[in-house]
Amino acid sequence: MNATLAEPAAIPLRTRPCGGAFDPADHSAYLRWRAEKLARFPASVDALVVDVADPAHCTDDEREALIERIRRANMAVYRSPPGVMTRHGLRRFGRSLGLSRLDEHLCAEEDGISQLRVKAGIESGEYIPYTDRPLSWHCDGYYNSPERAIGAMMLHCVTDASEGGENALMDHEMLYIALRDKGARFIESLMHPEALTIPANIQNGEVVRPERVGPVFSVDPASGALHMRYTARGRNIRWRDDPVTSEAVTLIGRILEDPSSAVFRYRLRPGEGILCNNVLHNRTGFRDEPGSGRQRLVYRARFFDRVAAT
């Protein structure tokens, strides 16, 4: 576990847009972008799958196939032979896609990669990714500062569970469309600089992470990409005390649970992984077979970058 967190190289702060598809006041730009987004969005999770023989030595064709999926849906599923990927290979795979700045957070190993597996001694309600309990909807790094906003992440399955452990994924741009179609006021409220507050993480009287206050939706001025900061957890978060914000949060919950929403579901098998521009995702609970010696293990790498050319 890293004792201190080094700040990444300078990165533009995410700010409210001035014109364009993600500006709540620019309706014509939004409608043009919306039509293009919906026309190219994949119909099923099968359309996101790309076979990659060796992710550490990704070919040009494999890389372009992954990027094409991510351009359309901000996510791709890669499928490689079990046992091929190593931790070093995962970093090399990331660099081939423009992902070089790892978020070396508190729960990551020395190389910046987390091992998501059941760990003894995890207290109730804390660090749920390291338990076998269900993981609610979220975007990674929602508790990070704006300078450390997570642009992309990878999940790579080394060993799957005997039962469960399925991910649900939703492109945050599709959620944006679903909300904006119900009223630009909801986007306005979620772009407020005090929309969502994550209280400080205090352990044994020591501040491990300070309070974080910021918007849900924002735009990176360097790339024009939409960024989302969200968690569905009910404890240890505070939403802005505003009627429109409260209604927007309720709507998000309904959209994520609506069977007709653009949610993909996929259970990773050994050698498979998810590569995405930090889309919304969750995970069902799972069960490791007692006494079998088999334990679900997923590598997670989080980056300050977005996938190149997306």
For each residue, the residues with C-beta under 8 A, 3 or more apart:
1: 106 107 108 109
2: 5 104 105 106 108 110
3:
4:
5: 2 104 105 106
6: 104
7: 147 148
8: 11 101 103 147 148 304
9: 101
10:
11: 8 147 149 222 304
12: 220 221 222
13: 146 147
14: 146 149 215 218 219 220 221 227
15: 218 219 221
16: 191 215 218 219
17: 20 22 23 219
18: 23
19: 23 26 29
20: 17 23 26 29 33 219 224
21: 26 29 30 32 33 34
22: 17 30 176 187 217 219 224 226
23: 17 18 19 20 26 29 30
24: 180 184 185 187 188 191
25: 184
26: 19 20 21 23 29 30
27: 30 31 184
28: 31 32
29: 19 20 21 23 26 32 33
30: 21 22 23 26 27 33 34 180
31: 27 28 34 35
32: 21 28 29 35 36
33: 20 21 29 30 36 37
34: 21 30 31 37 38 177
35: 31 32 38 39
36: 32 33 39 40
37: 33 34 40 41 173 174 177
38: 34 35 41 177
39: 35 36
40: 36 37 71 72
41: 37 38 72 73 171 174 262
42: 45 47 48 69 72 73
43: 47
44: 47 264
45: 42 48 49 77 264 265 266
46: 49
47: 42 43 44 69
48: 42 45 69 73 75 76 77 264
49: 45 46 76 77 78 79
50: 62 65 66 69 76 77 78 79
51: 62 78 79 80
52: 55 58 62 66 78 79 80
53: 59 62 80 81 84
54: 57 58 80 84 89
55: 52 58 78 80 84 85 89 90 92 93 273
56: 84 85 86 88 89 90 92 93
57: 54 92
58: 52 54 55 62 63 66 93 96 97
59: 53 62 63
60: 63 64
61: 64 65
62: 50 51 52 53 58 59 65 66
63: 58 59 60 66 67 96 97
64: 60 61 67 68
65: 50 61 62 68 69 76
66: 50 52 58 62 63 69 70 76 78 97 275 307
67: 63 64 70 71 97 307 308 309 310
68: 64 65 71 72
69: 42 47 48 50 65 66 72 73 75 76
70: 66 67 73 74 75 76 275 276 277 307 310
71: 40 67 68 309 310
72: 40 41 42 68 69
73: 41 42 48 69 70 76 171
74: 70 171 172 173 276 277 279 310
75: 48 69 70 169 171 264 274 275 276 277 279
76: 48 49 50 65 66 69 70 73 274 275 276
77: 45 48 49 50 266 272 273 274 275
78: 49 50 51 52 55 66 272 273 275
79: 49 50 51 52 271 272
80: 51 52 53 54 55 84 85 271 272 273
81: 53 84 271
82: 269 270 271
83: 270 271
84: 53 54 55 56 80 81 89 271
85: 55 56 80 89 90 93 156 158 271 273 299
86: 56 89 90
87: 90 91 109 111 113 299
88: 56 91 92 111
89: 54 55 56 84 85 86 92 93
90: 55 56 85 86 87 93 94 113 154 156 299 301
91: 87 88 94 95 102 111 112 113 301
92: 55 56 57 88 89 95 96
93: 55 56 58 85 89 90 96 97 154
94: 90 91 97 99 100 102 154 301 303
95: 91 92 98 99 100
96: 58 63 92 93
97: 58 63 66 67 93 94 275 307 308
98: 95 305 306 307 308 309
99: 94 95 152 154 301 303 305 307 308
100: 94 95 303 305
101: 8 9 303 304 305
102: 91 94 108 111 112 113 301 302 303 304
103: 8 108 112 141 144 148 150 302 303 304
104: 2 5 6 108 112
105: 2 5 108 114 141 144 302
106: 1 2 5 208 209
107: 1 114 127 129 130
108: 1 2 102 103 104 105 111 112 113 114
109: 1 87 112 113 114 115
110: 2
111: 87 88 91 102 108
112: 91 102 103 104 108 109 301
113: 87 90 91 102 108 109 299 300 301
114: 105 107 108 109 129 299 300 301 302
115: 109 297 298 299 300
116: 129 130 155 296 297 298 299 300
117: 130 295 296 297 298
118: 130 131 132 288 295 296
119: 122 127 130 131
120:
121:
122: 119 126 127 128 130 131
123: 126 127
124:
125: 128 235 236
126: 122 123
127: 107 119 122 123 130 131
128: 122 125 131 133 135
129: 107 114 116 135 283 300
130: 107 116 117 118 119 122 127
131: 118 119 122 127 128
132: 118 161 164 285 286 287 288 296
133: 128 285
134: 282 283 284 285
135: 128 129 138 282 283
136: 231 232 233 282
137: 168 170 230 231 232 256 280 281 282
138: 135 142 230 231 232 233 280 281 282
139: 142 150 172 228 229 230 231 278 279 280 281
140: 150 153 278 302
141: 103 105 144 148 149 150 229 278 302
142: 138 139 196 198 229 230 231
143: 198 201 209 212
144: 103 105 141 148 149 150 212
145: 148 149 212
146: 13 14 149 214 218
147: 7 8 11 13
148: 7 8 103 141 144 145 304
149: 11 14 141 144 145 146 227 229 304
150: 103 139 140 141 144 153 278 302 303 304
151: 220 225 227 277 278 303 304 305 306
152: 99 275 276 277 278 302 303 305 306 307
153: 140 150 276 278 300 301 302 303
154: 90 93 94 99 273 274 275 276 299 300 301
155: 116 167 268 273 274 298 299 300
156: 85 90 272 273 298 299 300 301
157: 160 268 269 270 271 272 273 297 298
158: 85 270 297 298 299
159: 270 294 295 296 297
160: 157 165 267 268 269 270 296
161: 132 164 165 286 287 288 296
162: 286 287 288 289 292 294
163: 286 287
164: 132 161 284 285 286 287
165: 160 161 267 268 283 284 285 286 296
166: 265 266 267 283 284
167: 155 265 266 267 268 274 281 282 283
168: 137 263 264 265 281 282 283
169: 75 263 264 265 266 274 276 279 280 281
170: 137 174 175 256 261 262 263 264 279 280 281
171: 41 73 74 75 174 175 262 279 280
172: 74 139 175 176 226 227 228 230 278 279 280
173: 37 74 176 177 226
174: 37 41 170 171 177 178 261 262
175: 170 171 172 178 179 228 252 255 256 280
176: 22 172 173 179 180 187 217 226 228
177: 34 37 38 173 174 180 181
178: 174 175 181 182 255 261
179: 175 176 182 183 186 187 190 248 251 252 255
180: 24 30 176 177 183 184 186 187
181: 177 178
182: 178 179 186 251
183: 179 180 186
184: 24 25 27 180 187 188
185: 24 188 189 244
186: 179 180 182 183 189 190 244 247 248 251
187: 22 24 176 179 180 184 190 191 217
188: 24 184 185 191 192 244
189: 185 186 192 195 240 242 244 245 248
190: 179 186 187 195 215 216 217 245 248
191: 16 24 187 188 195 215 216 217 218
192: 188 189 195 215 240 242 245
193: 213 214 215
194: 197 213 214 240
195: 189 190 191 192 214 215 216 239 240 245
196: 142 213 214 215 216 229 230 237 238 239 240
197: 194 211 212 213 237 238 239 240
198: 142 143 211 212 213 231 236 237
199: 211 236 237 238
200: 207 209 210 211
201: 143 207 208 209
202: 205 206 207 208
203: 206 208
204:
205: 202
206: 202 203
207: 200 201 202 210
208: 106 201 202 203
209: 106 143 200 201 212
210: 200 207
211: 197 198 199 200
212: 143 144 145 197 198 209
213: 193 194 196 197 198
214: 146 193 194 195 196 218 229
215: 14 16 190 191 192 193 195 196 218 229
216: 190 191 195 196 228 229 230
217: 22 176 187 190 191 226 227 228
218: 14 15 16 146 191 214 215 226 227 229
219: 14 15 16 17 20 22 224 225 226 227
220: 12 14 151 223 224 225 227 306
221: 12 14 15 224
222: 11 12
223: 220 306
224: 20 22 219 220 221
225: 151 219 220 277 306 310
226: 22 172 173 176 217 218 219
227: 14 149 151 172 217 218 219 220 278
228: 139 172 175 176 216 217 278 280
229: 139 141 142 149 196 214 215 216 218
230: 137 138 139 142 172 196 216 252 280
231: 136 137 138 139 142 198 237
232: 136 137 138 252 253 256 282
233: 136 138 236 237
234: 237
235: 125
236: 125 198 199 233
237: 196 197 198 199 231 233 234
238: 196 197 199
239: 195 196 197 245 246 249
240: 189 192 194 195 196 197 245
241: 245
242: 189 192 245 246
243: 246 247
244: 185 186 188 189 247 248
245: 189 190 192 195 239 240 241 242 248 249
246: 239 242 243 249 250
247: 186 243 244 250 251
248: 179 186 189 190 244 245 251 252
249: 239 245 246 252 253
250: 246 247 253 254
251: 179 182 186 247 248 254 255
252: 175 179 230 232 248 249 255 256
253: 232 249 250 256 257
254: 250 251 257 258
255: 175 178 179 251 252 258 261
256: 137 170 175 232 252 253 261 263 280
257: 253 254 261
258: 254 255 261
259:
260:
261: 170 174 178 255 256 257 258
262: 41 170 171 174
263: 168 169 170 256
264: 44 45 48 75 168 169 170
265: 45 166 167 168 169
266: 45 77 166 167 169 274
267: 160 165 166 167
268: 155 157 160 165 167 272 273 274 298
269: 82 157 160 272
270: 82 83 157 158 159 160
271: 79 80 81 82 83 84 85 157
272: 77 78 79 80 156 157 268 269
273: 55 77 78 80 85 154 155 156 157 268
274: 75 76 77 154 155 167 169 266 268 281
275: 66 70 75 76 77 78 97 152 154 307
276: 70 74 75 76 152 153 154 169 279 281 307
277: 70 74 75 151 152 225 306 307 310
278: 139 140 141 150 151 152 153 172 227 228 302
279: 74 75 139 169 170 171 172 276
280: 137 138 139 169 170 171 172 175 228 230 256
281: 137 138 139 167 168 169 170 274 276
282: 134 135 136 137 138 167 168 232
283: 129 134 135 165 166 167 168 286
284: 134 164 165 166
285: 132 133 134 164 165
286: 132 161 162 163 164 165 283 296
287: 132 161 162 163 164
288: 118 132 161 162 292 294 295 296
289: 162 292 294
290:
291:
292: 162 288 289
293:
294: 159 162 288 289
295: 117 118 159 288
296: 116 117 118 132 159 160 161 165 286 288
297: 115 116 117 157 158 159
298: 115 116 117 155 156 157 158 268
299: 85 87 90 113 114 115 116 154 155 156 158
300: 113 114 115 116 129 153 154 155 156
301: 90 91 94 99 102 112 113 114 153 154 156
302: 102 103 105 114 140 141 150 152 153 278
303: 94 99 100 101 102 103 150 151 152 153
304: 8 11 101 102 103 148 149 150 151
305: 98 99 100 101 151 152 308
306: 98 151 152 220 223 225 277 310
307: 66 67 70 97 98 99 152 275 276 277 310
308: 67 97 98 99 305
309: 67 71 98
310: 67 70 71 74 225 277 306 307
